[in-house]
Amino acid sequence: MIEAENLTKRYGDKTAVDDLSFTVVPGRVTGFLGPNGAGKSTTMRLLLGLDRPDRGDARIHGRHYRDLDAPLRVVGALLEARSVHTGRSAYNHLLCLAQTQGIGKRRVDEVIDLVGLTAPARKRVGAFSLGMGQRLGIAAALLGDPSVLILDEPVNGLDPEGIVWIRTLMQRLAAEGRTVLVSSHLMNEMAVTAEHLIVIGRGRLIADCSTEEFIERSTEKTVTVRSPDAARLTDVVAAAGGKVAPGGEGADDLITVTNMEAPRVGELAAAEGIVLHELTPSRGSLESAFMELTRESVEYGTAAGAVPGPVPAAGDAPVPGPVPGAVPGAATGQEGET
């Protein structure tokens, strides 16, 4: 189990993590979400003893990471996949890690095969694509067959097949009773991967609940209804307390109902003899729920209606600027595997 208790971390006058407490339990994938600058990476570093909190405590299985006798056998972590010696081969990189923990060569071969790096295993890591480097980082996290996994953006750089693979792997590991904490900016992916969510903003806890509860409590349910008698149905639904919006131009038979469940809409239509061609309930997405609940916690945002500046003319050198939330030397953006 992962436990964070009143974690606080400041860098100068900036508070990166602010009195943050949560628990990550075994047996399910827990998503760790927040806008850029929310303090997710700092929190993960505090959990792993890479930074010391100014206040509070972080424990894994009731112990500090630094007190673990063979940490790779307890915790597998992926914070920055590209932090490897670029002159080493993937095999030798993993072998080096294995030897520090008394892990045999057979396990090195197993994780290389598991992550799909068998063919390039003897090649220098410096020639790896972003996706291949990500797979190597995942292999390192799995090397000690740990009971706890802490993964920061594990799908970064993976192609569609790779994304499905890592999603299935995390869910399988959680089903085996392991503790899995995963951070990602891909809301659609988290919606189908994580059973539970811990959401933070400006270093503070916003939500700690199931994914389904997070979506349900922060987005409005709607029912799409199509009927040749939409006008009369609108009056009937409104009289019963529902809110109705028209489907728009060219869709006179389409309405959207809120504040009323789909079965109730169907019952009202049946009672009035109104024919329905469609009755589709829907709920909001994780993305819309996340945007709604973190709106006040966004540190690096784009002004509404803002447009990109002019493209420099040929021969002009663009002035480089800092990437909000980026770690110096870290790979940024989502790139496909090659």
C-alpha positions as CSV (number, residue, x, y, z in Angstrom):
1,M,0.0,0.0,0.0
2,I,1.1,3.6,-0.8
3,E,0.4,6.2,1.9
4,A,0.9,9.9,1.6
5,E,0.2,11.9,4.8
6,N,0.1,15.7,4.9
7,L,2.8,15.9,2.3
8,T,4.1,19.4,1.7
9,K,7.0,20.5,-0.5
10,R,8.1,24.0,-1.3
11,Y,10.7,25.3,-3.8
12,G,11.5,28.8,-2.8
13,D,8.3,30.7,-2.6
14,K,6.4,28.1,-4.7
15,T,4.4,25.4,-2.9
16,A,4.5,22.4,-5.3
17,V,2.6,20.0,-2.9
18,D,0.3,21.4,-0.2
19,D,-0.8,19.2,2.7
20,L,-1.6,16.3,0.4
21,S,-2.9,13.0,1.9
22,F,-4.1,9.9,0.1
23,T,-3.8,6.1,0.1
24,V,-3.4,3.8,-2.9
25,V,-4.6,0.2,-2.2
26,P,-3.7,-3.0,-4.0
27,G,-6.0,-4.8,-6.5
28,R,-6.9,-1.9,-8.7
29,V,-5.3,0.6,-11.1
30,T,-5.4,4.1,-9.5
31,G,-5.1,7.0,-11.8
32,F,-3.2,10.1,-10.6
33,L,-4.5,13.2,-12.5
34,G,-4.0,16.9,-12.4
35,P,-3.3,19.8,-14.7
36,N,0.3,20.8,-15.7
37,G,2.0,22.1,-12.6
38,A,-0.4,20.4,-10.2
39,G,2.4,18.6,-8.3
40,K,2.0,15.1,-9.6
41,S,5.7,14.5,-10.5
42,T,6.8,16.1,-7.3
43,T,4.5,13.9,-5.3
44,M,5.9,10.8,-7.0
45,R,9.4,11.9,-6.2
46,L,8.4,12.3,-2.6
47,L,7.0,8.8,-2.5
48,L,10.2,7.4,-3.9
49,G,12.5,9.4,-1.6
50,L,14.0,11.4,-4.5
51,D,12.9,14.6,-2.7
52,R,12.4,15.2,1.0
53,P,9.1,16.8,2.1
54,D,9.1,20.0,4.1
55,R,6.3,18.4,6.1
56,G,4.4,15.1,6.2
57,D,5.4,11.6,5.3
58,A,5.3,9.1,2.5
59,R,5.4,5.3,3.0
60,I,5.3,2.2,0.9
61,H,4.2,-1.0,2.8
62,G,4.5,1.1,5.9
63,R,8.2,1.9,5.3
64,H,10.2,4.7,3.7
65,Y,11.6,3.9,0.3
66,R,15.1,4.5,1.6
67,D,14.7,1.8,4.2
68,L,13.8,-0.9,1.8
69,D,16.5,-3.6,1.6
70,A,15.9,-4.4,-2.1
71,P,13.8,-1.5,-3.4
72,L,13.4,-2.8,-7.0
73,R,11.8,-6.0,-5.6
74,V,9.2,-3.9,-3.8
75,V,8.6,-0.9,-6.0
76,G,8.9,-0.5,-9.8
77,A,9.0,3.1,-10.9
78,L,8.9,4.9,-14.2
79,L,9.5,8.7,-13.8
80,E,11.7,9.5,-16.8
81,A,12.3,6.7,-19.2
82,R,15.1,8.5,-21.1
83,S,17.3,8.7,-18.0
84,V,19.7,6.0,-19.1
85,H,23.3,5.8,-20.3
86,T,22.8,6.2,-24.1
87,G,26.0,4.3,-24.8
88,R,24.7,1.1,-23.2
89,S,22.6,-1.5,-24.8
90,A,19.1,-2.1,-23.4
91,Y,20.2,-5.5,-22.2
92,N,23.3,-4.1,-20.3
93,H,21.2,-1.3,-18.8
94,L,18.8,-3.8,-17.3
95,L,21.6,-6.2,-16.3
96,C,23.3,-3.4,-14.4
97,L,20.1,-2.7,-12.5
98,A,19.5,-6.4,-11.9
99,Q,23.0,-6.9,-10.4
100,T,22.4,-4.2,-7.8
101,Q,19.4,-6.2,-6.5
102,G,20.7,-9.7,-6.8
103,I,18.4,-10.4,-9.8
104,G,19.5,-13.0,-12.2
105,K,20.0,-12.8,-16.0
106,R,17.0,-14.9,-16.7
107,R,14.7,-12.2,-15.4
108,V,16.4,-9.6,-17.6
109,D,15.6,-11.8,-20.6
110,E,12.0,-12.2,-19.4
111,V,11.3,-8.5,-19.1
112,I,13.0,-7.7,-22.4
113,D,10.7,-10.2,-24.1
114,L,7.6,-9.0,-22.1
115,V,8.0,-5.4,-23.3
116,G,8.8,-6.4,-26.9
117,L,12.5,-5.3,-27.1
118,T,14.0,-8.7,-28.0
119,A,15.2,-7.7,-31.4
120,P,16.9,-4.4,-30.4
121,A,18.0,-5.5,-26.9
122,R,21.7,-5.4,-27.9
123,K,21.5,-2.0,-29.6
124,R,22.6,1.2,-27.9
125,V,19.8,3.0,-26.2
126,G,20.9,6.3,-27.7
127,A,19.5,5.1,-31.0
128,F,16.1,4.2,-29.6
129,S,12.9,6.0,-30.6
130,L,10.8,7.6,-27.9
131,G,8.5,4.6,-27.9
132,M,11.3,2.1,-27.6
133,G,12.8,4.1,-24.7
134,Q,9.5,4.0,-23.0
135,R,9.3,0.3,-23.3
136,L,12.8,0.0,-21.8
137,G,11.7,2.2,-18.8
138,I,8.7,-0.1,-18.3
139,A,11.0,-3.1,-18.4
140,A,13.2,-1.5,-15.7
141,A,10.1,-0.9,-13.5
142,L,9.1,-4.6,-13.9
143,L,12.6,-6.0,-13.4
144,G,12.2,-6.9,-9.7
145,D,8.7,-8.3,-10.1
146,P,7.5,-5.7,-7.6
147,S,4.3,-5.6,-5.7
148,V,4.0,-1.8,-6.2
149,L,4.2,0.1,-9.5
150,I,4.5,3.9,-9.8
151,L,4.3,5.0,-13.4
152,D,4.5,8.5,-14.7
153,E,3.0,8.9,-18.3
154,P,3.7,5.2,-19.2
155,V,1.9,5.5,-22.6
156,N,4.1,8.5,-23.7
157,G,5.4,7.7,-27.2
158,L,3.7,4.3,-27.6
159,D,1.8,3.5,-30.7
160,P,-1.9,2.2,-30.5
161,E,-0.8,-1.4,-30.1
162,G,1.6,-0.4,-27.3
163,I,-1.1,1.6,-25.5
164,V,-3.4,-1.4,-25.5
165,W,-0.6,-3.6,-24.3
166,I,0.4,-1.4,-21.3
167,R,-3.2,-0.8,-20.4
168,T,-3.8,-4.6,-20.3
169,L,-0.6,-5.2,-18.4
170,M,-1.4,-2.7,-15.7
171,Q,-4.9,-4.1,-15.3
172,R,-3.5,-7.7,-15.1
173,L,-0.9,-6.7,-12.5
174,A,-3.6,-5.0,-10.4
175,A,-5.8,-8.1,-10.7
176,E,-2.9,-10.1,-9.3
177,G,-3.1,-8.0,-6.1
178,R,-0.4,-5.4,-6.8
179,T,-0.7,-1.7,-6.2
180,V,-0.6,0.3,-9.4
181,L,-0.4,4.2,-9.4
182,V,-0.3,5.7,-12.9
183,S,-0.2,9.3,-14.0
184,S,-1.4,10.4,-17.4
185,H,-2.7,13.4,-19.3
186,L,-4.7,11.1,-21.7
187,M,-8.2,11.3,-20.2
188,N,-9.7,8.9,-22.6
189,E,-7.1,6.3,-21.8
190,M,-7.5,6.8,-18.0
191,A,-11.3,6.4,-18.4
192,V,-10.8,2.8,-19.6
193,T,-7.7,1.9,-17.5
194,A,-8.2,3.3,-14.0
195,E,-10.9,2.1,-11.5
196,H,-10.0,4.7,-9.0
197,L,-8.8,8.3,-9.3
198,I,-6.7,10.7,-7.2
199,V,-7.0,14.2,-8.7
200,I,-4.9,17.1,-7.5
201,G,-4.6,20.8,-8.4
202,R,-2.0,23.3,-7.2
203,G,-0.6,20.6,-5.0
204,R,-3.9,20.0,-3.2
205,L,-6.3,17.1,-3.2
206,I,-9.4,17.7,-5.4
207,A,-10.9,14.2,-5.6
208,D,-10.2,10.7,-4.2
209,C,-13.0,8.3,-5.5
210,S,-13.9,5.8,-8.1
211,T,-13.7,6.8,-11.8
212,E,-17.4,6.3,-12.2
213,E,-18.2,8.5,-9.2
214,F,-15.9,11.2,-10.4
215,I,-17.7,11.4,-13.7
216,E,-21.2,11.1,-12.3
217,R,-20.8,13.8,-9.7
218,S,-19.3,16.4,-12.0
219,T,-21.0,16.0,-15.3
220,E,-24.7,16.3,-16.3
221,K,-26.5,13.3,-17.7
222,T,-28.4,13.8,-21.0
223,V,-30.9,11.8,-23.0
224,T,-31.0,12.1,-26.8
225,V,-34.5,11.6,-28.1
226,R,-35.7,11.4,-31.7
227,S,-39.4,11.5,-32.4
228,P,-41.6,12.6,-35.3
229,D,-43.7,14.4,-32.7
230,A,-40.8,16.2,-30.9
231,A,-42.7,19.4,-30.3
232,R,-45.5,17.6,-28.3
233,L,-42.9,15.5,-26.5
234,T,-41.0,18.6,-25.5
235,D,-44.1,20.0,-23.8
236,V,-44.8,16.7,-22.0
237,V,-41.2,16.3,-20.7
238,A,-41.0,20.0,-19.6
239,A,-44.3,19.7,-17.7
240,A,-42.9,16.7,-15.8
241,G,-39.8,18.6,-14.7
242,G,-37.3,17.8,-17.5
243,K,-35.2,20.3,-19.3
244,V,-35.3,20.1,-23.1
245,A,-33.0,21.6,-25.7
246,P,-33.7,21.4,-29.5
247,G,-31.5,19.3,-31.7
248,G,-30.5,22.3,-33.8
249,E,-31.1,23.3,-37.4
250,G,-32.2,20.6,-39.7
251,A,-33.0,18.3,-36.8
252,D,-36.6,19.1,-36.0
253,D,-37.2,15.5,-34.7
254,L,-34.3,15.6,-32.3
255,I,-34.2,16.9,-28.7
256,T,-31.8,16.6,-25.8
257,V,-33.3,16.1,-22.3
258,T,-31.5,16.8,-19.0
259,N,-32.8,16.4,-15.4
260,M,-34.7,13.3,-16.3
261,E,-33.7,9.6,-16.8
262,A,-34.2,7.8,-20.1
263,P,-36.8,5.3,-18.7
264,R,-39.0,8.2,-17.4
265,V,-38.8,9.9,-20.8
266,G,-39.9,6.6,-22.4
267,E,-42.8,6.2,-19.9
268,L,-44.1,9.7,-20.6
269,A,-43.9,9.2,-24.4
270,A,-45.8,5.9,-24.1
271,A,-48.5,7.4,-21.9
272,E,-49.1,10.1,-24.5
273,G,-48.9,7.7,-27.5
274,I,-45.8,9.5,-28.8
275,V,-43.7,7.5,-31.2
276,L,-40.0,7.4,-30.4
277,H,-37.3,6.6,-33.0
278,E,-34.4,7.0,-30.6
279,L,-33.9,7.1,-26.9
280,T,-30.2,7.2,-26.0
281,P,-29.0,8.0,-22.5
282,S,-25.4,9.3,-22.1
283,R,-23.2,10.6,-19.5
284,G,-20.3,13.0,-19.5
285,S,-16.7,11.9,-20.3
286,L,-13.8,11.8,-17.9
287,E,-12.3,14.6,-19.9
288,S,-15.2,16.9,-19.4
289,A,-15.4,16.0,-15.7
290,F,-11.7,16.7,-15.3
291,M,-11.9,20.0,-17.0
292,E,-14.9,21.1,-14.8
293,L,-13.3,20.1,-11.5
294,T,-9.8,21.4,-12.2
295,R,-10.9,24.6,-13.9
296,E,-9.8,26.7,-10.9
297,S,-6.6,24.8,-10.4
298,V,-5.0,25.3,-13.9
299,E,-1.7,27.0,-13.5
300,Y,-0.7,27.1,-17.2
301,G,-3.7,27.9,-19.3
302,T,-4.6,29.4,-22.7
303,A,-6.7,32.5,-22.8
304,A,-10.1,31.9,-24.4
305,G,-10.1,32.8,-28.0
306,A,-6.3,33.0,-28.2
307,V,-4.7,32.2,-31.5
308,P,-1.1,31.3,-32.4
309,G,1.2,34.2,-33.3
310,P,2.5,34.8,-36.8
311,V,4.7,32.1,-38.4
312,P,8.3,33.5,-38.7
313,A,9.3,34.3,-42.2
314,A,11.9,32.2,-44.0
315,G,15.3,32.9,-42.5
316,D,14.0,34.2,-39.2
317,A,15.1,32.2,-36.2
318,P,12.3,31.6,-33.8
319,V,13.0,32.6,-30.2
320,P,12.9,29.5,-27.9
321,G,10.8,29.7,-24.8
322,P,10.2,27.5,-21.8
323,V,7.7,24.8,-22.0
324,P,5.3,25.2,-19.0
325,G,5.7,22.3,-16.6
326,A,8.5,20.7,-18.5
327,V,11.5,19.2,-16.7
328,P,14.9,20.3,-18.2
329,G,16.2,17.5,-20.4
330,A,13.0,15.6,-20.4
331,A,11.3,14.4,-23.5
332,T,8.0,16.3,-24.1
333,G,5.0,15.7,-26.3
334,Q,3.4,12.6,-27.6
335,E,5.2,10.9,-30.4
336,G,4.6,7.6,-32.2
337,E,6.8,4.6,-32.1
338,T,9.0,3.9,-35.1
